[in-house]
Amino acid sequence: MDKAINNQSKLTKKELRQIWYRWGFTHLSSMSYEKLQAHAWAFSYIPFAEKYYKNDPEAKRRLLTRHSMFYNTEPQTGQIINGIVASMEEEIALGHNVPEELPVNIKATLMGPLAGIGDSLIQGIIVPILLSIAMGMTAGGNAIGPIFYILSYGILGPLISYISFHYGYKLGVNAIDNIIGDNVKRITDAFNVLGIMVVGGLAAGNIVLNSELEIPMGESMRSLQSVLDGIFPKILPLTMVLLAWWLVSAKQMSATKVILILTAITSVGVVIGIF
């Protein structure tokens, strides 16, 4: 394997940070249906190519070509893959017995499992928790709520990304044993259960829907809402959540259509005096 290696040293901390932040902050800046996040991958390895393949245009071309293939995963936790691949590419550049196909195979193998773990963690747990805190702060028109969310996610997201990248680089190909197979299923299942609990708690605490109807109870009239609360508290908000879930999962409706349907139901209910 012909390589003109200009620097026999390993990647420095500065060079590792370049790879990390180049992909971490540009992964969605240039996308296509054909390659999705691949453009940012190639962009992140330009400094790497200049370090190891400055005098070998063919090796540089192969490096950037293999990292221009289709790629898509959750960006923050997916940095583990970037760390693993960086360690593999370093081994290749230093002339060790690592085939050039290995980084490509690693990306193809891990991007699915990491997407499942990352989406469950970021979108299913962290984002709902931060939003629930922000919504509580915003009560009464306080502007601190959105500021809190922007700052907290702006710090937490890059922090998870940074730790994931260096964890992957440190473990190298050995990290695969901790990610794929039964381990990833257990991790994903645990995050899914926790995410469902978080979403359920948010729904119960933040969705308000009460009935204004009154029903006869003997010789007097009683509020339907008080009867429902005595049987199953917050059953109306739960019904709306289950309806939204059914529309999304069974009917494959978009979030926009579901919001419009729920808005129509509640609007009509208010007009005719049900809610």
PyMOL commands that set and color helices and strands:
alter all, ss='L'
color gray80, all
select helices_A, chain A and resi 13-24+38-44+46-52+57-66+79-93+101-138+144-178+182-206+224-231+235-249+255-271
alter helices_A, ss='H'
color red, helices_A
select strands_A, chain A and resi 214-217+220-223
alter strands_A, ss='S'
color yellow, strands_A
deselect
rebuild
show_as cartoon
